[in-house]
């Protein structure tokens, strides 16, 4: 005798069967990512490959000699002059990141104690200078730091100094200008990390007798260390590639890799040597960033 099949059984079978995703749901994310992929391949990866290839060709008065391959460009960079410029760039970039971290921490700590409206206004205050063109900000610093600038005239009028302080065309001017220009990249991660700390942890530690410095060392600093390290890494990488501020505030006396690369590529037109210098700068920056990330990961695993 044939068994009757109820309509409910068919509905149960249909519900239990796996549903296939619509083709549009699969291709739509790929279509959204495709312009970015094309942009990265065309404007980042392809020029990088071209720079790698050009760095192994010799330079001639006619241009790049693509018929021959050589390591002479990299051997040239082993000259003490180029190594000194690279070391100065790394040293200044690290110093700027360290100073920025020290200055940004109390600002971020103070900001998290304010009301949300006050925090928003303070955020706008710190972000607004970053929206101004880099060259315009550097020219503004020349007005403040020059021998007859506002800072030196104010110090001399107050009788604090007898002669203008050398605040420009040296490493001091470069550090001042880049600390101001890249301050936000350390401030914002710290701001977010400090705002996310549970205040009950701080109150509990204080209730158990911990001093303010002990609370900072034991709770605040470990919880915000990843954000601090991330901000310093971003700050460091941008400092390594900065051009306008070192060129205007450092001048020819303070050669960094970016200003030297400008002279080699656009004045001397030695593109193979400039490509080799760019690749060395990229390798050094990536190596230091990876070392900093490994150091931060090791400290977090040790404290866990």
Order of alpha helices (4+ residues) and beta strands (2+ residues): alpha-alpha-alpha-beta-beta-alpha-alpha-alpha-alpha-alpha-alpha-alpha-alpha-alpha-alpha-alpha-alpha
